[in-house]
Amino acid sequence: MISVEPPHTRFDLHFQLLGFPVRIHPFFWLVGFLLGVGGGATQISLVIWMVALLVSILLHELGHALMIRHFGRPAYIVLHGLGGLAIEGYPRGAWGASWEAAGPSGRTPGQQILISAAGPAAQLLLAAGLVAAIVLAGGTVKVVFAQGIPLLVPRLAGELAGNGNLLELLFDLLQVNTLWPLVNLLPVLPLDGGQIALQLWVRHDPWSGVMRALWLSVVTGGAV
């Protein structure tokens, strides 16, 4: 949930995904590891958690990047901490401020809303696909409340029923790809929901829309 690209380090992991440059900052692994250890995960459970986290957050940012490309602009992806960024332009230099954009975007508020919504939508689609696959394979997915938080708990059937690692991977994927996007859609800046609310306010009132979006963020954050 960061809004500024972190500086490059010699420990960064670089690769390409669907034509998008991807950089994973070491803090991404560190925060993921601390969350896994904090949850009391065993070694194999920690590996499963890290895989689920990487796939989920990368998918989220890929959704943003694909929508940016759909509107005719280049983009690249940076994962850092417990979140990431899909950044418009080309990666250049050691800091996020020194990237090169290909001229003004000229996007409408509606297009910017679609870009902001594409990340959470990609995660929710993955969760829905996993639920459908589990049910089609003869399993079930139940909603269980843990300290007031709804969790999707999968149960496999047939030969897959005894595969504890697969069950744990599905559980982690379902939680990250439902709870994460739903929280991210809250109208709180700099979350995607906050960006959507900002565009709606500015579209309705260009003069005081930003201030109203900020107040909405404060009120929503306090209520949550």
C-alpha positions as CSV (number, residue, x, y, z in Angstrom):
1,M,0.0,0.0,0.0
2,I,2.8,2.4,-0.8
3,S,2.4,5.4,-3.1
4,V,6.1,6.2,-3.8
5,E,8.5,3.9,-5.6
6,P,11.3,2.8,-3.3
7,P,15.0,3.2,-4.3
8,H,16.8,0.4,-6.1
9,T,19.0,-2.0,-4.1
10,R,21.5,-4.6,-5.2
11,F,19.2,-7.2,-3.7
12,D,16.3,-6.4,-6.1
13,L,14.8,-9.2,-8.2
14,H,14.1,-8.2,-11.8
15,F,12.1,-10.0,-14.5
16,Q,9.5,-9.4,-17.2
17,L,5.9,-10.4,-17.0
18,L,3.6,-10.1,-20.1
19,G,6.0,-7.4,-21.4
20,F,6.0,-5.4,-18.1
21,P,9.3,-4.9,-16.3
22,V,8.9,-6.2,-12.7
23,R,11.1,-5.3,-9.7
24,I,10.7,-6.9,-6.3
25,H,12.3,-4.9,-3.5
26,P,13.8,-7.0,-0.6
27,F,11.4,-5.4,1.9
28,F,8.6,-7.3,0.1
29,W,10.2,-10.6,1.2
30,L,11.0,-9.3,4.7
31,V,7.5,-8.1,5.4
32,G,5.9,-11.3,4.0
33,F,8.3,-13.4,6.1
34,L,7.5,-11.5,9.3
35,L,3.8,-11.9,8.7
36,G,4.2,-15.7,8.1
37,V,6.4,-16.1,11.2
38,G,3.9,-14.0,13.2
39,G,1.2,-16.4,12.3
40,G,3.2,-19.3,13.6
41,A,3.8,-20.9,10.3
42,T,6.1,-23.9,9.9
43,Q,8.8,-23.9,7.2
44,I,6.6,-25.4,4.5
45,S,3.6,-23.3,5.6
46,L,5.9,-20.2,5.3
47,V,6.9,-21.1,1.8
48,I,3.3,-21.7,0.8
49,W,2.3,-18.3,2.4
50,M,5.1,-16.5,0.5
51,V,4.0,-18.1,-2.8
52,A,0.4,-17.1,-2.2
53,L,1.4,-13.5,-1.3
54,L,3.6,-13.1,-4.3
55,V,1.0,-14.4,-6.8
56,S,-1.7,-12.3,-5.3
57,I,0.1,-9.0,-5.1
58,L,1.7,-9.5,-8.4
59,L,-1.7,-10.2,-10.0
60,H,-3.1,-7.1,-8.3
61,E,-0.5,-4.8,-9.9
62,L,-0.7,-6.7,-13.2
63,G,-4.4,-5.8,-13.3
64,H,-3.5,-2.1,-13.0
65,A,-0.6,-2.4,-15.5
66,L,-2.8,-4.1,-18.1
67,M,-5.5,-1.4,-17.9
68,I,-2.8,1.3,-18.2
69,R,-1.6,-0.5,-21.4
70,H,-5.2,-0.8,-22.6
71,F,-5.3,3.0,-22.6
72,G,-2.1,3.3,-24.7
73,R,0.5,3.9,-22.0
74,P,3.6,1.9,-20.9
75,A,3.9,0.7,-17.3
76,Y,6.1,-1.3,-15.0
77,I,5.6,-3.0,-11.6
78,V,7.3,-2.6,-8.3
79,L,6.6,-4.9,-5.3
80,H,7.7,-3.5,-1.9
81,G,6.6,-4.0,1.7
82,L,3.1,-5.4,1.8
83,G,2.0,-3.9,-1.4
84,G,3.2,-2.7,-4.8
85,L,2.9,-0.2,-7.5
86,A,2.0,-0.2,-11.2
87,I,3.8,2.8,-12.4
88,E,3.1,4.6,-15.7
89,G,6.2,5.1,-17.8
90,Y,9.6,3.4,-18.2
91,P,11.8,2.5,-15.3
92,R,15.0,4.7,-15.2
93,G,17.5,5.6,-12.6
94,A,17.9,4.6,-8.9
95,W,14.8,6.4,-7.5
96,G,11.2,6.3,-8.4
97,A,11.2,10.0,-9.3
98,S,13.5,9.4,-12.3
99,W,11.3,7.4,-14.6
100,E,10.4,8.6,-18.1
101,A,6.8,9.0,-19.1
102,A,5.8,9.0,-22.7
103,G,4.1,12.5,-22.6
104,P,0.9,13.5,-20.9
105,S,-1.7,10.8,-20.6
106,G,-4.8,12.8,-21.2
107,R,-7.0,10.2,-19.5
108,T,-10.5,10.9,-18.4
109,P,-11.6,10.4,-14.8
110,G,-13.6,7.4,-16.0
111,Q,-10.5,5.8,-17.4
112,Q,-8.5,6.5,-14.2
113,I,-11.3,4.8,-12.2
114,L,-11.0,1.7,-14.4
115,I,-7.3,1.6,-13.8
116,S,-7.7,1.9,-10.1
117,A,-10.5,-0.8,-10.0
118,A,-8.5,-3.3,-12.2
119,G,-6.2,-4.4,-9.4
120,P,-8.9,-5.4,-6.9
121,A,-11.0,-6.8,-9.7
122,A,-8.1,-9.1,-10.8
123,Q,-7.8,-10.5,-7.3
124,L,-11.6,-11.0,-6.9
125,L,-11.7,-12.8,-10.2
126,L,-8.9,-15.2,-9.1
127,A,-10.8,-15.9,-5.9
128,A,-14.0,-16.6,-7.8
129,G,-12.1,-18.9,-10.2
130,L,-10.6,-20.8,-7.3
131,V,-14.0,-21.3,-5.6
132,A,-15.5,-22.5,-8.9
133,A,-12.6,-24.9,-9.5
134,I,-12.9,-26.3,-5.9
135,V,-16.7,-26.8,-6.3
136,L,-16.4,-28.4,-9.7
137,A,-13.8,-30.8,-8.3
138,G,-16.4,-32.0,-5.7
139,G,-15.1,-29.8,-2.8
140,T,-16.8,-27.1,-0.8
141,V,-16.0,-23.5,0.3
142,K,-17.6,-22.3,3.5
143,V,-17.6,-18.9,5.1
144,V,-16.2,-19.0,8.7
145,F,-16.0,-16.0,11.0
146,A,-12.8,-15.7,13.0
147,Q,-12.9,-12.8,15.5
148,G,-15.6,-11.1,13.3
149,I,-13.6,-11.5,10.1
150,P,-15.1,-13.7,7.3
151,L,-12.8,-16.3,6.0
152,L,-13.3,-18.6,3.0
153,V,-12.4,-22.1,4.2
154,P,-11.9,-24.7,1.3
155,R,-12.5,-28.4,1.7
156,L,-11.2,-30.8,-1.0
157,A,-12.8,-34.1,-2.1
158,G,-11.5,-37.3,-3.6
159,E,-7.8,-37.9,-4.1
160,L,-7.1,-34.2,-3.3
161,A,-8.7,-34.4,0.1
162,G,-5.5,-35.6,1.7
163,N,-3.2,-33.0,0.2
164,G,-2.6,-30.7,3.1
165,N,-0.2,-28.4,1.3
166,L,-2.6,-27.8,-1.6
167,L,-5.4,-27.1,0.9
168,E,-3.2,-24.6,2.7
169,L,-2.2,-22.9,-0.5
170,L,-5.9,-22.6,-1.6
171,F,-6.8,-21.2,1.9
172,D,-4.0,-18.6,1.7
173,L,-4.9,-17.6,-1.8
174,L,-8.6,-17.2,-1.0
175,Q,-7.9,-15.0,2.0
176,V,-5.4,-12.7,0.3
177,N,-7.6,-12.4,-2.8
178,T,-10.8,-11.6,-1.0
179,L,-9.9,-9.6,2.2
180,W,-7.0,-7.7,0.5
181,P,-9.1,-6.3,-2.4
182,L,-12.1,-5.6,-0.3
183,V,-10.0,-3.5,2.2
184,N,-8.3,-1.9,-0.8
185,L,-11.6,-0.7,-2.1
186,L,-12.4,1.3,1.0
187,P,-12.5,5.0,0.1
188,V,-9.3,5.8,1.9
189,L,-6.3,7.4,0.2
190,P,-3.9,6.1,-1.1
191,L,-5.9,2.9,-1.5
192,D,-7.5,2.1,-4.8
193,G,-10.9,2.8,-3.3
194,G,-9.6,6.2,-2.3
195,Q,-8.3,6.9,-5.8
196,I,-11.8,6.0,-7.2
197,A,-13.5,8.3,-4.7
198,L,-11.1,11.1,-5.6
199,Q,-11.9,10.8,-9.3
200,L,-15.6,10.8,-8.6
201,W,-15.4,13.8,-6.3
202,V,-13.2,15.7,-8.7
203,R,-15.4,14.8,-11.7
204,H,-18.4,16.2,-9.7
205,D,-16.6,19.2,-8.2
206,P,-13.2,20.1,-9.7
207,W,-12.6,22.8,-7.1
208,S,-13.3,21.1,-3.8
209,G,-13.3,17.5,-4.9
210,V,-9.8,16.8,-3.5
211,M,-10.7,18.2,-0.1
212,R,-13.9,16.2,0.1
213,A,-12.0,13.0,-0.9
214,L,-9.5,13.6,1.9
215,W,-12.3,14.2,4.4
216,L,-14.0,11.0,3.3
217,S,-10.7,9.1,3.8
218,V,-10.4,10.5,7.4
219,V,-14.0,9.6,8.3
220,T,-13.8,6.1,6.7
221,G,-10.5,5.4,8.3
222,G,-11.7,6.4,11.7
223,A,-14.9,4.4,11.3
224,V,-13.0,1.2,10.3
